[in-house]
Amino acid sequence: MAEPQPSQEPKPLTEQELRQWLLALLSRREYSALELKQKLKQKGASAEQTADLLDWVQQRNYQSELRYARQLIQAKLHKGYGWFYINQLCAEQGLEKSLVQAVLDELNVDWLSIASEAYQKKYADKPIVDYQDKQKRMRYLQSRGFDGQVIQQLFKQL
């Protein structure tokens, strides 16, 4: 039988090691400050270290909430998600509503065309069979985050 090994907790990383680790993370993709806080906590960083490291990466523009918001919103728009879905996702990522709205205004989003593309991708040119089928399609668009007004406009065009 193998002898039980004493539990060895990993030693806490130094501030320099945490900085290098953060830079390696940020070199691969954008992260929100909230995501970085969570990852630093998992690495064993104290609250003070976390605050200092986040300030350090933001001062050097290695991490930017604006850049992250743009990337996230553009990715979700490209995948055919609506305003409600995007707002909820951004709130979960710790992004401020004013920042999200500023990015959406900057992008000048045409929600009707995005809803139309999402609808065409899912249903192509299949005709609506009955009222239940129409409701099902409307619920699909609603689950993608489009509001009732956009959905009604889309169905008027169909």
PENOR-V41184 format. One record per residue. RES is the residue in one letter. SS is DSSP state (alpha for helix, beta for strand, coil for the rest). OMEGA is omega in whole degrees, 0 to 359 (* if undefined). NEAR is the number of other ideal C-beta (glycine too) atoms within 10 Angstrom. Layout:
((RES | SS | OMEGA | NEAR) (RES | SS | OMEGA | NEAR))
This chain:
((M | coil | 180 | 3) (A | coil | 178 | 4) (E | coil | 179 | 5) (P | coil | 179 | 6) (Q | coil | 176 | 6) (P | coil | 181 | 5) (S | coil | 180 | 5) (Q | coil | 176 | 6) (E | coil | 179 | 6) (P | coil | 180 | 7) (K | coil | 180 | 7) (P | coil | 181 | 12) (L | coil | 176 | 16) (T | coil | 180 | 10) (E | alpha | 179 | 12) (Q | alpha | 178 | 8) (E | alpha | 178 | 11) (L | alpha | 177 | 20) (R | alpha | 179 | 16) (Q | alpha | 179 | 12) (W | alpha | 178 | 16) (L | alpha | 179 | 22) (L | alpha | 178 | 12) (A | alpha | 177 | 9) (L | alpha | 185 | 17) (L | alpha | 178 | 14) (S | alpha | 181 | 8) (R | alpha | 181 | 7) (R | coil | 177 | 8) (E | coil | 176 | 16) (Y | coil | 172 | 19) (S | coil | 178 | 19) (A | alpha | 179 | 18) (L | alpha | 178 | 15) (E | alpha | 180 | 15) (L | alpha | 177 | 22) (K | alpha | 181 | 18) (Q | alpha | 181 | 14) (K | alpha | 178 | 15) (L | alpha | 178 | 22) (K | alpha | 178 | 13) (Q | alpha | 179 | 8) (K | coil | 177 | 16) (G | coil | 179 | 13) (A | coil | 177 | 23) (S | coil | 179 | 11) (A | alpha | 180 | 10) (E | alpha | 178 | 8) (Q | alpha | 181 | 18) (T | alpha | 179 | 19) (A | alpha | 180 | 13) (D | alpha | 182 | 14) (L | alpha | 178 | 20) (L | alpha | 176 | 18) (D | alpha | 182 | 10) (W | alpha | 182 | 15) (V | alpha | 180 | 19) (Q | alpha | 178 | 14) (Q | alpha | 180 | 9) (R | coil | 179 | 9) (N | coil | 174 | 8) (Y | coil | 177 | 16) (Q | coil | 180 | 22) (S | coil | 178 | 15) (E | alpha | 180 | 18) (L | alpha | 179 | 12) (R | alpha | 180 | 12) (Y | alpha | 180 | 24) (A | alpha | 178 | 23) (R | alpha | 182 | 17) (Q | alpha | 181 | 14) (L | alpha | 183 | 19) (I | alpha | 179 | 22) (Q | alpha | 179 | 13) (A | alpha | 181 | 11) (K | alpha | 175 | 18) (L | alpha | 179 | 19) (H | alpha | 179 | 10) (K | coil | 174 | 13) (G | coil | 177 | 20) (Y | coil | 183 | 21) (G | coil | 186 | 23) (W | alpha | 183 | 18) (F | alpha | 180 | 14) (Y | alpha | 182 | 17) (I | alpha | 179 | 21) (N | alpha | 180 | 17) (Q | alpha | 180 | 12) (L | alpha | 180 | 16) (C | alpha | 177 | 23) (A | alpha | 178 | 12) (E | alpha | 180 | 10) (Q | coil | 176 | 17) (G | coil | 180 | 15) (L | coil | 180 | 22) (E | coil | 181 | 12) (K | alpha | 182 | 10) (S | alpha | 178 | 8) (L | alpha | 179 | 15) (V | alpha | 181 | 21) (Q | alpha | 178 | 12) (A | alpha | 179 | 14) (V | alpha | 179 | 22) (L | alpha | 177 | 18) (D | alpha | 179 | 9) (E | alpha | 181 | 12) (L | alpha | 179 | 12) (N | coil | 188 | 6) (V | coil | 173 | 17) (D | coil | 186 | 11) (W | alpha | 181 | 19) (L | alpha | 180 | 15) (S | alpha | 178 | 11) (I | alpha | 177 | 22) (A | alpha | 180 | 25) (S | alpha | 178 | 18) (E | alpha | 179 | 14) (A | alpha | 179 | 20) (Y | alpha | 181 | 22) (Q | alpha | 180 | 11) (K | alpha | 182 | 10) (K | alpha | 190 | 13) (Y | alpha | 181 | 15) (A | coil | 182 | 7) (D | coil | 179 | 5) (K | coil | 181 | 9) (P | coil | 177 | 7) (I | coil | 186 | 14) (V | coil | 182 | 9) (D | coil | 182 | 8) (Y | alpha | 180 | 8) (Q | alpha | 178 | 9) (D | alpha | 178 | 13) (K | alpha | 178 | 13) (Q | alpha | 179 | 11) (K | alpha | 180 | 13) (R | alpha | 178 | 19) (M | alpha | 177 | 17) (R | alpha | 178 | 11) (Y | alpha | 180 | 15) (L | alpha | 178 | 22) (Q | alpha | 179 | 16) (S | alpha | 176 | 12) (R | coil | 174 | 20) (G | coil | 178 | 22) (F | coil | 181 | 26) (D | coil | 185 | 14) (G | alpha | 181 | 10) (Q | alpha | 179 | 10) (V | alpha | 180 | 21) (I | alpha | 178 | 22) (Q | alpha | 178 | 11) (Q | alpha | 181 | 14) (L | alpha | 182 | 20) (F | alpha | 173 | 15) (K | alpha | 179 | 7) (Q | alpha | 181 | 10) (L | coil | * | 11))
